[in-house]
Amino acid sequence: MSVAFIYGIRGNTRYLYGSGGESNVQENYLRVQVGATLSNRWFIKRRLQ
């Protein structure tokens, strides 16, 4: 089982560094990712002895 959280900025970020008042598009995003792995043992048919 794994969980990941990713935060970032997407788009043109030049205005942060004083590019002269240009109109820019920018968005902040948060990505949450959950993963699970099943073991092969769950799919083996068991024999009664």
MORAMO-V941631 format. One line per field, one symbol per residue. ss: DSSP state (a for helix, b for strand, c for the rest). phi: phi as a letter, one per 30 degrees, with the letter a starting at -180 (. if undefined). burial: # if it has 24 or more other C-alpha atoms within 12 Angstrom, else .. Layout:
BEGIN
ss=???
phi=???
burial=???
END
This chain:
BEGIN
ss=cbbbbbbbbbbccaaaaccccccccbbbbbbbbbbccccaaaacccccc
phi=.bbbbbbaccjdcdddcidjiddbcbbcbbccbbbbbcddddcdddcdc
burial=.................................................
END
